[in-house]
Amino acid sequence: MTASLVNVAVTLVLGAVLVGVGRWAVVGADRLTPPRMGDDERDRRVRTVRRGGWVCVVVGTALPVAAIVMTVI
C-alpha cells in the first residue's frame, strides 16, 4: 500500500513538472525561437514548439490520472 502511494506521489510530481514545462513552451514559443530566421521557417518552428508544449500538457495530465486509476484497480 505504501509503495503504491509513493508511486502516485512521484507520478503527480512528474506530471506537474510536465504540465509546467508544457505551459511554458506554449506561452513562450515566440521567445523560444530565434528571431534571425526567415518568417516562414520561424512560424513553422513556433508551431512546432507550441505543439510539443501541448503534448507535454496532455501527457503530464494523463500520467497521474493513469497512476491513480492503476492504484485503485
HELIX and SHEET records of a PDB file:
HELIX    1   1 THR A    2  VAL A   27  1                                  26    
HELIX    2   2 ALA A   29  LEU A   32  1                                   4    
HELIX    3   3 ASP A   39  VAL A   72  1                                  34    
END                                                                             
